[in-house]
Amino acid sequence: MPVENVSASDVHPPQELTVWCYGDSCADFASKFEQENKGVKINVKRFTYNDHAQTYLDAMVKGKAPDVMEVENTFLGEFNAIEGIVNLLEEPFRADLLKASIAPALWDATLSYDGSRLIALPIASSPRVTFYRKDIMEKYGFPSEPEALGRYMEDPKRWLNMAIKLRKEGIFITQWDADPLELYETTVPQFDSSMKFNRNNEVIRQGLELSQEVNRRGLDANIGLWTELGEQALQSGKLAMVYLGTWGELQLEQWAPKTTGLWRVTRLPFNLYGYSGSTSLMLSEQSKNKPLAWKFMYSMFMGMDGNATVAAHLPSRKAVLDRKYSSNFLGGQYSNELYMDLAIKMREYKPTPLDVVANEWFRVAKLKAIEFNMYPATALKTINDEINVKLEESRRILLARLNKRR
């Protein structure tokens, strides 16, 4: 049945759903959904970002999967070449009717790897952005207005000079030496269309060189944001710049409430338009109430219109912009306008079943290349060749399976 025909009359209380997630949104929407559908009970269980996907996979194998599973794009590749997930293109869901209201790259990212099934309904996406302390930029003679600072930081040399000058004052604009490289990574898929590793190119080389420079000069704060020391660094101004998804606006306010009004947000340095990640909902084949589960998923899809959120549903983005919200935490800046503009310029990329394991191998190898100042072109070729060799058997099996399905 088309989406429009999945109405409240199809839900006969009392009924229950189990929703597993890694973020806050599902719990918020569960309460709203219960209020709008009397007699319906939504049981929400939250897992950590790092363990949510593996927990889902284990539950599916044991036959104990929930009705709905929230998954982040980084881990979506764990599910897009396996069975056990409902194809949302089929009756009665007909999610193809929603395709025109979703950005094409985001739609493609939630298809199965062979493109034949829609395994997840995208809910929200996010560009990577730069949050910075406007007062500190002003104090030390750097551009402090968002667009002016964005233009200034397009040149890596200017960004480095800023990092060097502020470092002398005990102020940092990067947490870790690998941060510049990771910003460049946000613009490049980890694998190409034939599942070959995609990190041996000029873009990644530039990022590696810049991270090596940060390491040589000791320009990184070496402080994790999700720690007490991180919160202290944000409160004190020791960390004057951080690179996060749009959700960072709300998170920074929780970490450093006393700095309200001092922060602003702009685009990434180095003229990059990076992708931070996206959130989707999957419907398990093991669900005992698929119509109700789909109704919940559709409700979330249509309702992601909060501030600092880039909805997958394009009309919801317009609704956010029409509110003309100015962020108190960001000194009255119209931050949603920047987020939506950057969302158009970034490109969500399709995850693969090889992403998670390859990401860990690459993480270890790139840190070694940064620490030991390896010649970038040689280091990247070595890493690229080693990872492709390690993954060749898995790649061959996956491609054979996908070709057989076709």
Sequence and secondary structure as in RCSB ss.txt:
>XXXX:A:sequence
MPVENVSASDVHPPQELTVWCYGDSCADFASKFEQENKGVKINVKRFTYNDHAQTYLDAMVKGKAPDVMEVENTF
LGEFNAIEGIVNLLEEPFRADLLKASIAPALWDATLSYDGSRLIALPIASSPRVTFYRKDIMEKYGFPSEPEALG
RYMEDPKRWLNMAIKLRKEGIFITQWDADPLELYETTVPQFDSSMKFNRNNEVIRQGLELSQEVNRRGLDANIGL
WTELGEQALQSGKLAMVYLGTWGELQLEQWAPKTTGLWRVTRLPFNLYGYSGSTSLMLSEQSKNKPLAWKFMYSM
FMGMDGNATVAAHLPSRKAVLDRKYSSNFLGGQYSNELYMDLAIKMREYKPTPLDVVANEWFRVAKLKAIEFNMY
PATALKTINDEINVKLEESRRILLARLNKRR
>XXXX:A:secstr
  GGG  GGG  SSEEEEEEESSSHHHHHHHHHHHHSTTEEEEEEE  TTTHHHHHHHHHHTT   SEEEEEHHH
HTTTTTSSSB  TTSTTT GGGGGGGB HHHHHHTB TTSS B  EEEEEEEEEEEEEHHHHHHTTS  SHHHHH
HHTTSHHHHHHHHHHHHTTT BS SSTTHHHHHHHTTS SB TTS B   SHHHHHHHHHHHHHHHHT      T
TSHHHHHHHHHTSB EEEEETTHHHHHHHH GGGTTTEEEE  GGG   EEEEEEEEEBTT S HHHHHHHHHHH
HHH   TT EESBHHHHHHHHHTT  BTTTTTB HHHHHHHHHHHS      TTHHHHHHHHHHHHHHHHHTT  
HHHHHHHHHHHHHHHHHHHHHHHHHHHHHH 
